[in-house]
Amino acid sequence: MYNINRRKFLGYFGCGCCSLFLPSCTTVPITERKQLSMISDVKINRQAAAAYEDFRRKSKLITSGKQLTEIKEIGKRMEKAVSLFFEKEKKDDPTQNFGWDYILVDNDKIVNAWCMPGGKIAVYTGLLKITKNIDALSIVMGHEIAHAVARHSIERMSHAMTLNLGTTIADIFLGGAINRTRNTVGQNTGFDIFQLGIMNPFGRKQETEADYLGLIFSSLSGYDIRESVKLWQRMSNKNKGKEPPQFLSTHPSSKKRIENLNNWISEVIIKYPPIKM
């Protein structure tokens, strides 16, 4: 029987998906990584906007003050810098149809921020205890904006659709062997082999890409990106002993992130200096 290793299988499967859905293969801005995109921006942005408004209604928000002002100022600078960069490069601006908005959620227990497709951004007060300054905050906001610019939500949904289709078809030919193996491993270990083997590494790839693009967006906006390393050192200290092994996580470890950032900072400062606004 012909054997093929997992990496080659995923490569061939990915190529097969792109041949089946060729019009849906797009390219991530700046990194130029090919990605699968089977859902329209209009559809997901509309869904995201509705979910965002629902979140706003149900959450305790801070509607004034220095912290919110800083978040909005960073966001506005980044909006302009990103658009001007793509205009200067004579490339389509991936944010041209974004409906930017910024909220500050009053919750000190959550150390997080997120950006929905279409530029809807939330920052939690718990995060501000770790960022401590606008340069570090710009790193986090740049990272979250990068997820939206790179259309990571659409990519994940598209991969989930093709994965479900592919495994269903393969299982027909294999007499249900995939599901039996998946269930056996799950019962014995508590882990889903597809989650560990495919979706988690894919998540880490997106997170690393967002770290890199976010660093660029922060630099273009005129912030000190060297603060990124200090930020993740503070984050690492806070999460000491709480981080799962990297292979179990959808995010790179703090140690890996710091290593990546140190490798990128000099290059980004030179190639993507602050853009004149």
Buried (B, 14 or more C-beta within 10 A) or exposed (E): EEEEEEEEEBEEBBEEBBEEBEEBBBEBBBBEBEBBBBBEBEEBBEBBBEEBEEBBEEBEBBEEEEBBEBBBEBBBBBBBBBBBBBEEEEEEBBBEEBEBBBBBBEBEEEBBBBBBBBBBBBBBBBBBEBBEBBBBBBBBBBBBBBBBBBBBBBBBBBBBBBBEEBBEEEBEEEEEEBEEEBEEBBEEEEBBBBBBBBBBBBBBBBBBBBBBBBBBBBBBBBBBBBBBBBBBBBBBEEEEEEBEEBEEBBBBBBEBBBBBBEEBBEEBBEEBEBBEE
